Amino acid sequence: MNEQIADFIKEQTAATICCIDTEAQPYCFTCFFAFNAEEGLIYFKSSSNSKHALLIRENARVSGTILPDKLNKLAIKGIQFNGEVLDPKHLLCRDASFFYNKRHPLAIAMKGEIFTIRLSAVKLTDSSMGFGRKIIWERNESGGLFVAYK
C-alpha cells in the first residue's frame, strides 16, 4: 500500500462505514478500527446482531471514510475507501483479533465479533500536498496492488 495512505490510516482510530440494506438504501455507522497495511485490511468490532452486521451478511460490499482524529479546519485531509467484508473463515481473517485487540486492548472485555474489510480502493485527499492533490491506491483484479496519483 502507498506509504502516505498507510501512515495516515495508522494514525487514526475511527471510521464511518456505509453498507446497503435490502432495498438498496445506504446505512452508515461509525466504529473504532485497526489497520493491516501489508494486506490492505481494516478490522472493526461490532455486535453480531447489530443492524449493520446483519446488512453486511446480506451484502458484503462497503465504503467508508476516515477523517483525522484531530480536525484542522484549514486543511482538508481524509480517506475514502471501498472494500468487501470477508467471511470470518477467510484466510486473511486469521489475525483479525490480534490486530484489533493490539490496537484497542480494552475491547477484549467487550462482547462482539471482529469484521475484516479487504480494501479494494482508497483515495487520500490532502490539501497540504497542494490544492486538489489526491493519492489513489487500488487492488488490481489478480489481487496485486498499484497506486495512481492525481
Buried (B, 14 or more C-beta within 10 A) or exposed (E): BBEBBBEBBEEBBEBEBBBBBEEEEEEEBEBBBBBBBEEBBBBBBBEEEBEBBBBBEEBBBBBBBBBEEEEEEEEBBBBBBBBBBBEEEEEBBEBBBEBBBEBBEEBEEEEBBBBBBBBBBBBBBBBEBEEEEBBBBBBEEEEEEEBEEE
